[in-house]
Amino acid sequence: MNIIFFFIALLTAFAICGIGIAIGEKSWLIFLISIVSVFLLMGYGFTLKKKQRERS
């Protein structure tokens, strides 16, 4: 289960890097995609963690 959280955290970190790259390139499309993916990935990680805690 920890490997799943690792991949979610890694993908979230890449999405946050994507925000910085989008600002540097002045690309609104990449910026919006990165922001949405950060929210989705973090939300998925938190809900997965909550479900894991409830099972224990």
PDB file of N, CA, C and O in Angstrom:
ATOM      1  N   MET A   1       0.818  -1.183   0.000  1.00  0.00           N
ATOM      2  CA  MET A   1       0.000   0.000   0.000  1.00  0.00           C
ATOM      3  C   MET A   1       0.870   1.259   0.000  1.00  0.00           C
ATOM      4  O   MET A   1       0.479   2.277  -0.571  1.00  0.00           O
ATOM      5  N   ASN A   2       2.036   1.200   0.629  1.00  0.00           N
ATOM      6  CA  ASN A   2       2.897   2.376   0.666  1.00  0.00           C
ATOM      7  C   ASN A   2       3.430   2.745  -0.710  1.00  0.00           C
ATOM      8  O   ASN A   2       3.708   3.917  -0.968  1.00  0.00           O
ATOM      9  N   ILE A   3       3.576   1.779  -1.589  1.00  0.00           N
ATOM     10  CA  ILE A   3       4.075   2.072  -2.936  1.00  0.00           C
ATOM     11  C   ILE A   3       3.049   2.901  -3.713  1.00  0.00           C
ATOM     12  O   ILE A   3       3.420   3.729  -4.544  1.00  0.00           O
ATOM     13  N   ILE A   4       1.777   2.682  -3.446  1.00  0.00           N
ATOM     14  CA  ILE A   4       0.724   3.472  -4.102  1.00  0.00           C
ATOM     15  C   ILE A   4       0.812   4.920  -3.658  1.00  0.00           C
ATOM     16  O   ILE A   4       0.712   5.836  -4.474  1.00  0.00           O
ATOM     17  N   PHE A   5       1.003   5.125  -2.346  1.00  0.00           N
ATOM     18  CA  PHE A   5       1.138   6.490  -1.840  1.00  0.00           C
ATOM     19  C   PHE A   5       2.392   7.158  -2.390  1.00  0.00           C
ATOM     20  O   PHE A   5       2.396   8.363  -2.643  1.00  0.00           O
ATOM     21  N   PHE A   6       3.450   6.381  -2.576  1.00  0.00           N
ATOM     22  CA  PHE A   6       4.671   6.923  -3.151  1.00  0.00           C
ATOM     23  C   PHE A   6       4.433   7.415  -4.577  1.00  0.00           C
ATOM     24  O   PHE A   6       4.875   8.506  -4.937  1.00  0.00           O
ATOM     25  N   PHE A   7       3.743   6.624  -5.384  1.00  0.00           N
ATOM     26  CA  PHE A   7       3.484   7.029  -6.764  1.00  0.00           C
ATOM     27  C   PHE A   7       2.541   8.227  -6.841  1.00  0.00           C
ATOM     28  O   PHE A   7       2.707   9.095  -7.698  1.00  0.00           O
ATOM     29  N   ILE A   8       1.562   8.277  -5.956  1.00  0.00           N
ATOM     30  CA  ILE A   8       0.671   9.438  -5.921  1.00  0.00           C
ATOM     31  C   ILE A   8       1.466  10.687  -5.555  1.00  0.00           C
ATOM     32  O   ILE A   8       1.289  11.740  -6.167  1.00  0.00           O
ATOM     33  N   ALA A   9       2.338  10.572  -4.562  1.00  0.00           N
ATOM     34  CA  ALA A   9       3.163  11.716  -4.153  1.00  0.00           C
ATOM     35  C   ALA A   9       4.123  12.127  -5.267  1.00  0.00           C
ATOM     36  O   ALA A   9       4.352  13.318  -5.479  1.00  0.00           O
ATOM     37  N   LEU A  10       4.678  11.159  -5.973  1.00  0.00           N
ATOM     38  CA  LEU A  10       5.594  11.457  -7.068  1.00  0.00           C
ATOM     39  C   LEU A  10       4.873  12.169  -8.211  1.00  0.00           C
ATOM     40  O   LEU A  10       5.383  13.148  -8.756  1.00  0.00           O
ATOM     41  N   LEU A  11       3.700  11.683  -8.568  1.00  0.00           N
ATOM     42  CA  LEU A  11       2.917  12.329  -9.620  1.00  0.00           C
ATOM     43  C   LEU A  11       2.485  13.733  -9.215  1.00  0.00           C
ATOM     44  O   LEU A  11       2.459  14.640 -10.046  1.00  0.00           O
ATOM     45  N   THR A  12       2.146  13.914  -7.942  1.00  0.00           N
ATOM     46  CA  THR A  12       1.779  15.240  -7.455  1.00  0.00           C
ATOM     47  C   THR A  12       2.965  16.184  -7.521  1.00  0.00           C
ATOM     48  O   THR A  12       2.812  17.347  -7.892  1.00  0.00           O
ATOM     49  N   ALA A  13       4.139  15.698  -7.167  1.00  0.00           N
ATOM     50  CA  ALA A  13       5.345  16.530  -7.249  1.00  0.00           C
ATOM     51  C   ALA A  13       5.628  16.925  -8.700  1.00  0.00           C
ATOM     52  O   ALA A  13       6.016  18.064  -8.961  1.00  0.00           O
ATOM     53  N   PHE A  14       5.442  16.013  -9.632  1.00  0.00           N
ATOM     54  CA  PHE A  14       5.634  16.349 -11.049  1.00  0.00           C
ATOM     55  C   PHE A  14       4.617  17.384 -11.511  1.00  0.00           C
ATOM     56  O   PHE A  14       4.940  18.271 -12.301  1.00  0.00           O
ATOM     57  N   ALA A  15       3.389  17.268 -11.015  1.00  0.00           N
ATOM     58  CA  ALA A  15       2.363  18.238 -11.385  1.00  0.00           C
ATOM     59  C   ALA A  15       2.700  19.620 -10.837  1.00  0.00           C
ATOM     60  O   ALA A  15       2.466  20.629 -11.502  1.00  0.00           O
ATOM     61  N   ILE A  16       3.250  19.666  -9.624  1.00  0.00           N
ATOM     62  CA  ILE A  16       3.666  20.941  -9.052  1.00  0.00           C
ATOM     63  C   ILE A  16       4.823  21.525  -9.850  1.00  0.00           C
ATOM     64  O   ILE A  16       4.882  22.736 -10.064  1.00  0.00           O
ATOM     65  N   CYS A  17       5.734  20.681 -10.287  1.00  0.00           N
ATOM     66  CA  CYS A  17       6.812  21.144 -11.166  1.00  0.00           C
ATOM     67  C   CYS A  17       6.240  21.656 -12.483  1.00  0.00           C
ATOM     68  O   CYS A  17       6.740  22.628 -13.051  1.00  0.00           O
ATOM     69  N   GLY A  18       5.208  21.007 -12.953  1.00  0.00           N
ATOM     70  CA  GLY A  18       4.547  21.445 -14.181  1.00  0.00           C
ATOM     71  C   GLY A  18       3.974  22.840 -14.054  1.00  0.00           C
ATOM     72  O   GLY A  18       3.945  23.592 -15.028  1.00  0.00           O
ATOM     73  N   ILE A  19       3.516  23.195 -12.859  1.00  0.00           N
ATOM     74  CA  ILE A  19       3.013  24.551 -12.630  1.00  0.00           C
ATOM     75  C   ILE A  19       4.142  25.558 -12.835  1.00  0.00           C
ATOM     76  O   ILE A  19       3.961  26.580 -13.497  1.00  0.00           O
ATOM     77  N   GLY A  20       5.292  25.265 -12.268  1.00  0.00           N
ATOM     78  CA  GLY A  20       6.442  26.160 -12.432  1.00  0.00           C
ATOM     79  C   GLY A  20       6.897  26.260 -13.870  1.00  0.00           C
ATOM     80  O   GLY A  20       7.234  27.345 -14.344  1.00  0.00           O
ATOM     81  N   ILE A  21       6.909  25.145 -14.565  1.00  0.00           N
ATOM     82  CA  ILE A  21       7.312  25.155 -15.971  1.00  0.00           C
ATOM     83  C   ILE A  21       6.307  25.941 -16.801  1.00  0.00           C
ATOM     84  O   ILE A  21       6.690  26.692 -17.699  1.00  0.00           O
ATOM     85  N   ALA A  22       5.035  25.772 -16.506  1.00  0.00           N
ATOM     86  CA  ALA A  22       3.987  26.491 -17.239  1.00  0.00           C
ATOM     87  C   ALA A  22       4.101  27.992 -17.026  1.00  0.00           C
ATOM     88  O   ALA A  22       3.895  28.767 -17.960  1.00  0.00           O
ATOM     89  N   ILE A  23       4.425  28.412 -15.809  1.00  0.00           N
ATOM     90  CA  ILE A  23       4.609  29.838 -15.548  1.00  0.00           C
ATOM     91  C   ILE A  23       5.806  30.362 -16.330  1.00  0.00           C
ATOM     92  O   ILE A  23       5.755  31.449 -16.906  1.00  0.00           O
ATOM     93  N   GLY A  24       6.877  29.584 -16.345  1.00  0.00           N
ATOM     94  CA  GLY A  24       8.064  29.987 -17.087  1.00  0.00           C
ATOM     95  C   GLY A  24       7.821  30.081 -18.582  1.00  0.00           C
ATOM     96  O   GLY A  24       8.350  30.971 -19.247  1.00  0.00           O
ATOM     97  N   GLU A  25       7.030  29.172 -19.107  1.00  0.00           N
ATOM     98  CA  GLU A  25       6.723  29.153 -20.540  1.00  0.00           C
ATOM     99  C   GLU A  25       5.524  30.026 -20.895  1.00  0.00           C
ATOM    100  O   GLU A  25       5.208  30.205 -22.071  1.00  0.00           O
ATOM    101  N   LYS A  26       4.860  30.564 -19.882  1.00  0.00           N
ATOM    102  CA  LYS A  26       3.653  31.390 -20.058  1.00  0.00           C
ATOM    103  C   LYS A  26       2.564  30.631 -20.818  1.00  0.00           C
ATOM    104  O   LYS A  26       1.939  31.153 -21.742  1.00  0.00           O
ATOM    105  N   SER A  27       2.362  29.395 -20.401  1.00  0.00           N
ATOM    106  CA  SER A  27       1.350  28.537 -21.016  1.00  0.00           C
ATOM    107  C   SER A  27       0.209  28.327 -20.037  1.00  0.00           C
ATOM    108  O   SER A  27       0.361  27.633 -19.032  1.00  0.00           O
ATOM    109  N   TRP A  28      -0.939  28.930 -20.337  1.00  0.00           N
ATOM    110  CA  TRP A  28      -2.094  28.800 -19.464  1.00  0.00           C
ATOM    111  C   TRP A  28      -2.673  27.392 -19.491  1.00  0.00           C
ATOM    112  O   TRP A  28      -3.191  26.919 -18.479  1.00  0.00           O
ATOM    113  N   LEU A  29      -2.593  26.721 -20.628  1.00  0.00           N
ATOM    114  CA  LEU A  29      -3.156  25.371 -20.734  1.00  0.00           C
ATOM    115  C   LEU A  29      -2.423  24.398 -19.816  1.00  0.00           C
ATOM    116  O   LEU A  29      -3.056  23.651 -19.069  1.00  0.00           O
ATOM    117  N   ILE A  30      -1.103  24.404 -19.869  1.00  0.00           N
ATOM    118  CA  ILE A  30      -0.323  23.511 -19.014  1.00  0.00           C
ATOM    119  C   ILE A  30      -0.527  23.874 -17.547  1.00  0.00           C
ATOM    120  O   ILE A  30      -0.596  22.998 -16.685  1.00  0.00           O
ATOM    121  N   PHE A  31      -0.621  25.178 -17.275  1.00  0.00           N
ATOM    122  CA  PHE A  31      -0.859  25.639 -15.912  1.00  0.00           C
ATOM    123  C   PHE A  31      -2.180  25.090 -15.374  1.00  0.00           C
ATOM    124  O   PHE A  31      -2.222  24.560 -14.264  1.00  0.00           O
ATOM    125  N   LEU A  32      -3.241  25.212 -16.140  1.00  0.00           N
ATOM    126  CA  LEU A  32      -4.548  24.727 -15.688  1.00  0.00           C
ATOM    127  C   LEU A  32      -4.578  23.210 -15.538  1.00  0.00           C
ATOM    128  O   LEU A  32      -5.151  22.687 -14.583  1.00  0.00           O
ATOM    129  N   ILE A  33      -3.964  22.513 -16.477  1.00  0.00           N
ATOM    130  CA  ILE A  33      -3.906  21.049 -16.392  1.00  0.00           C
ATOM    131  C   ILE A  33      -3.138  20.623 -15.142  1.00  0.00           C
ATOM    132  O   ILE A  33      -3.538  19.685 -14.453  1.00  0.00           O
ATOM    133  N   SER A  34      -2.048  21.306 -14.854  1.00  0.00           N
ATOM    134  CA  SER A  34      -1.241  20.970 -13.681  1.00  0.00           C
ATOM    135  C   SER A  34      -1.994  21.252 -12.388  1.00  0.00           C
ATOM    136  O   SER A  34      -1.952  20.445 -11.459  1.00  0.00           O
ATOM    137  N   ILE A  35      -2.680  22.388 -12.317  1.00  0.00           N
ATOM    138  CA  ILE A  35      -3.445  22.726 -11.114  1.00  0.00           C
ATOM    139  C   ILE A  35      -4.535  21.686 -10.867  1.00  0.00           C
ATOM    140  O   ILE A  35      -4.703  21.212  -9.744  1.00  0.00           O
ATOM    141  N   VAL A  36      -5.266  21.338 -11.910  1.00  0.00           N
ATOM    142  CA  VAL A  36      -6.340  20.352 -11.768  1.00  0.00           C
ATOM    143  C   VAL A  36      -5.771  18.995 -11.353  1.00  0.00           C
ATOM    144  O   VAL A  36      -6.347  18.314 -10.505  1.00  0.00           O
ATOM    145  N   SER A  37      -4.651  18.604 -11.944  1.00  0.00           N
ATOM    146  CA  SER A  37      -4.080  17.305 -11.594  1.00  0.00           C
ATOM    147  C   SER A  37      -3.557  17.294 -10.158  1.00  0.00           C
ATOM    148  O   SER A  37      -3.640  16.264  -9.490  1.00  0.00           O
ATOM    149  N   VAL A  38      -3.023  18.411  -9.669  1.00  0.00           N
ATOM    150  CA  VAL A  38      -2.591  18.471  -8.269  1.00  0.00           C
ATOM    151  C   VAL A  38      -3.787  18.262  -7.345  1.00  0.00           C
ATOM    152  O   VAL A  38      -3.709  17.476  -6.400  1.00  0.00           O
ATOM    153  N   PHE A  39      -4.887  18.954  -7.608  1.00  0.00           N
ATOM    154  CA  PHE A  39      -6.070  18.802  -6.766  1.00  0.00           C
ATOM    155  C   PHE A  39      -6.619  17.382  -6.828  1.00  0.00           C
ATOM    156  O   PHE A  39      -6.993  16.815  -5.801  1.00  0.00           O
ATOM    157  N   LEU A  40      -6.670  16.809  -8.017  1.00  0.00           N
ATOM    158  CA  LEU A  40      -7.206  15.453  -8.149  1.00  0.00           C
ATOM    159  C   LEU A  40      -6.314  14.421  -7.457  1.00  0.00           C
ATOM    160  O   LEU A  40      -6.807  13.549  -6.742  1.00  0.00           O
ATOM    161  N   LEU A  41      -5.014  14.524  -7.671  1.00  0.00           N
ATOM    162  CA  LEU A  41      -4.095  13.553  -7.072  1.00  0.00           C
ATOM    163  C   LEU A  41      -4.073  13.664  -5.552  1.00  0.00           C
ATOM    164  O   LEU A  41      -4.083  12.651  -4.852  1.00  0.00           O
ATOM    165  N   MET A  42      -4.042  14.894  -5.041  1.00  0.00           N
ATOM    166  CA  MET A  42      -4.035  15.062  -3.587  1.00  0.00           C
ATOM    167  C   MET A  42      -5.354  14.596  -2.982  1.00  0.00           C
ATOM    168  O   MET A  42      -5.367  13.974  -1.920  1.00  0.00           O
ATOM    169  N   GLY A  43      -6.450  14.893  -3.649  1.00  0.00           N
ATOM    170  CA  GLY A  43      -7.744  14.433  -3.163  1.00  0.00           C
ATOM    171  C   GLY A  43      -7.840  12.922  -3.145  1.00  0.00           C
ATOM    172  O   GLY A  43      -8.354  12.334  -2.194  1.00  0.00           O
ATOM    173  N   TYR A  44      -7.343  12.297  -4.200  1.00  0.00           N
ATOM    174  CA  TYR A  44      -7.353  10.837  -4.259  1.00  0.00           C
ATOM    175  C   TYR A  44      -6.475  10.243  -3.157  1.00  0.00           C
ATOM    176  O   TYR A  44      -6.848   9.255  -2.526  1.00  0.00           O
ATOM    177  N   GLY A  45      -5.319  10.843  -2.933  1.00  0.00           N
ATOM    178  CA  GLY A  45      -4.421  10.360  -1.880  1.00  0.00           C
ATOM    179  C   GLY A  45      -5.039  10.473  -0.496  1.00  0.00           C
ATOM    180  O   GLY A  45      -4.927   9.557   0.320  1.00  0.00           O
ATOM    181  N   PHE A  46      -5.693  11.606  -0.234  1.00  0.00           N
ATOM    182  CA  PHE A  46      -6.321  11.787   1.079  1.00  0.00           C
ATOM    183  C   PHE A  46      -7.485  10.833   1.283  1.00  0.00           C
ATOM    184  O   PHE A  46      -7.650  10.288   2.375  1.00  0.00           O
ATOM    185  N   THR A  47      -8.297  10.618   0.253  1.00  0.00           N
ATOM    186  CA  THR A  47      -9.416   9.692   0.411  1.00  0.00           C
ATOM    187  C   THR A  47      -8.925   8.251   0.565  1.00  0.00           C
ATOM    188  O   THR A  47      -9.509   7.469   1.315  1.00  0.00           O
ATOM    189  N   LEU A  48      -7.865   7.911  -0.138  1.00  0.00           N
ATOM    190  CA  LEU A  48      -7.286   6.574  -0.002  1.00  0.00           C
ATOM    191  C   LEU A  48      -6.732   6.374   1.404  1.00  0.00           C
ATOM    192  O   LEU A  48      -6.900   5.306   1.994  1.00  0.00           O
ATOM    193  N   LYS A  49      -6.080   7.388   1.935  1.00  0.00           N
ATOM    194  CA  LYS A  49      -5.536   7.309   3.291  1.00  0.00           C
ATOM    195  C   LYS A  49      -6.660   7.182   4.321  1.00  0.00           C
ATOM    196  O   LYS A  49      -6.534   6.429   5.287  1.00  0.00           O
ATOM    197  N   LYS A  50      -7.757   7.914   4.116  1.00  0.00           N
ATOM    198  CA  LYS A  50      -8.891   7.835   5.032  1.00  0.00           C
ATOM    199  C   LYS A  50      -9.512   6.438   5.010  1.00  0.00           C
ATOM    200  O   LYS A  50      -9.845   5.885   6.059  1.00  0.00           O
ATOM    201  N   LYS A  51      -9.666   5.871   3.814  1.00  0.00           N
ATOM    202  CA  LYS A  51     -10.235   4.529   3.707  1.00  0.00           C
ATOM    203  C   LYS A  51      -9.322   3.500   4.381  1.00  0.00           C
ATOM    204  O   LYS A  51      -9.795   2.563   5.023  1.00  0.00           O
ATOM    205  N   GLN A  52      -8.017   3.688   4.225  1.00  0.00           N
ATOM    206  CA  GLN A  52      -7.066   2.778   4.850  1.00  0.00           C
ATOM    207  C   GLN A  52      -7.155   2.873   6.372  1.00  0.00           C
ATOM    208  O   GLN A  52      -7.099   1.855   7.063  1.00  0.00           O
ATOM    209  N   ARG A  53      -7.292   4.085   6.893  1.00  0.00           N
ATOM    210  CA  ARG A  53      -7.400   4.279   8.336  1.00  0.00           C
ATOM    211  C   ARG A  53      -8.689   3.667   8.893  1.00  0.00           C
ATOM    212  O   ARG A  53      -8.692   3.105   9.988  1.00  0.00           O
ATOM    213  N   GLU A  54      -9.782   3.780   8.130  1.00  0.00           N
ATOM    214  CA  GLU A  54     -11.056   3.229   8.575  1.00  0.00           C
ATOM    215  C   GLU A  54     -11.037   1.702   8.579  1.00  0.00           C
ATOM    216  O   GLU A  54     -11.712   1.079   9.398  1.00  0.00           O
ATOM    217  N   ARG A  55     -10.280   1.101   7.682  1.00  0.00           N
ATOM    218  CA  ARG A  55     -10.173  -0.356   7.630  1.00  0.00           C
ATOM    219  C   ARG A  55      -9.386  -0.910   8.805  1.00  0.00           C
ATOM    220  O   ARG A  55      -9.642  -2.028   9.253  1.00  0.00           O
ATOM    221  N   SER A  56      -8.436  -0.141   9.305  1.00  0.00           N
ATOM    222  CA  SER A  56      -7.564  -0.618  10.392  1.00  0.00           C
ATOM    223  C   SER A  56      -8.242  -0.591  11.732  1.00  0.00           C
ATOM    224  O   SER A  56      -7.637  -0.962  12.738  1.00  0.00           O
TER     225      SER A  56
END
